[in-house]
Amino acid sequence: MKKGSCVVSDSALIYGGENENGGSVHMEGGNFEMQGGTIKDSSAQNGGAVYVSNGNFSMLGGAILDCEAALDG
């Protein structure tokens, strides 16, 4: 997503993503807020679960489980 906002809450499940940057979430110039829910089993070169460039990431609740980054993250 570019220059937008995304909020994950309640019982949302983001599962099994695989990308170069951000296994499940890749934001450029935007805001990603995690209020609840789960990101699970994601992988990437950078940012195993979440990758935010020129933006903001805030985690107020929820869980990130079993995610990995090969290089940075």
Backbone torsions as a table, in degrees:
resi	resn	phi	psi	omega
1	MET	NA	141.0	178.0
2	LYS	-116.8	131.0	174.0
3	LYS	49.7	46.0	177.4
4	GLY	-132.9	-171.3	176.7
5	SER	-129.3	143.3	178.8
6	CYS	-138.1	132.5	177.0
7	VAL	-123.5	126.1	175.1
8	VAL	-105.3	130.4	-177.2
9	SER	-146.2	174.7	175.1
10	ASP	53.6	-126.9	-173.2
11	SER	-101.3	22.8	178.7
12	ALA	-59.1	141.1	178.0
13	LEU	-127.7	120.8	173.3
14	ILE	-110.9	117.0	-165.6
15	TYR	-131.5	130.9	165.6
16	GLY	72.2	34.1	177.7
17	GLY	-80.9	153.4	176.7
18	GLU	-147.4	119.0	-179.1
19	ASN	-148.9	174.5	175.7
20	GLU	-70.6	-45.1	178.6
21	ASN	-124.2	118.6	179.6
22	GLY	74.5	96.8	-177.7
23	GLY	-55.4	-37.8	-179.6
24	SER	-120.1	-31.0	-177.0
25	VAL	-132.8	126.3	175.6
26	HIS	-128.8	111.2	-179.2
27	MET	-114.8	135.0	174.0
28	GLU	-122.2	113.5	178.1
29	GLY	70.8	25.5	-178.8
30	GLY	-131.0	-170.9	-178.9
31	ASN	-122.3	130.4	176.5
32	PHE	-120.1	121.5	-179.4
33	GLU	-122.7	125.3	178.5
34	MET	-107.0	109.6	-179.3
35	GLN	-100.4	-17.0	-178.7
36	GLY	-175.9	-168.1	-179.9
37	GLY	80.8	-173.7	-175.2
38	THR	-141.2	136.1	167.1
39	ILE	-110.5	125.8	-172.0
40	LYS	-141.1	145.2	172.4
41	ASP	55.9	48.7	178.0
42	SER	-111.7	155.1	177.3
43	SER	-147.4	152.4	179.8
44	ALA	-161.5	167.5	171.8
45	GLN	-68.1	-43.7	-179.6
46	ASN	-129.3	127.9	179.2
47	GLY	71.9	78.9	-174.4
48	GLY	-49.4	-42.3	179.6
49	ALA	-110.0	-46.0	-173.8
50	VAL	-132.8	134.9	175.0
51	TYR	-130.0	121.2	179.0
52	VAL	-124.4	121.6	179.1
53	SER	-113.9	127.8	179.6
54	ASN	55.1	40.2	179.1
55	GLY	-152.7	-159.6	-176.8
56	ASN	-130.0	142.9	174.1
57	PHE	-124.9	127.9	173.9
58	SER	-132.6	135.4	179.7
59	MET	-118.6	106.3	-177.3
60	LEU	-102.0	-10.0	179.8
61	GLY	-176.7	-178.1	-179.7
62	GLY	86.7	-166.8	-176.3
63	ALA	-148.4	146.4	170.8
64	ILE	-119.2	116.6	-171.3
65	LEU	-126.2	139.2	170.5
66	ASP	53.3	44.3	177.0
67	CYS	-112.8	150.7	179.7
68	GLU	-145.8	149.9	175.7
69	ALA	-118.7	133.8	-178.5
70	ALA	-71.7	-33.8	-175.4
71	LEU	-114.9	-57.4	-171.7
72	ASP	-141.9	118.7	173.8
73	GLY	147.3	NA	NA
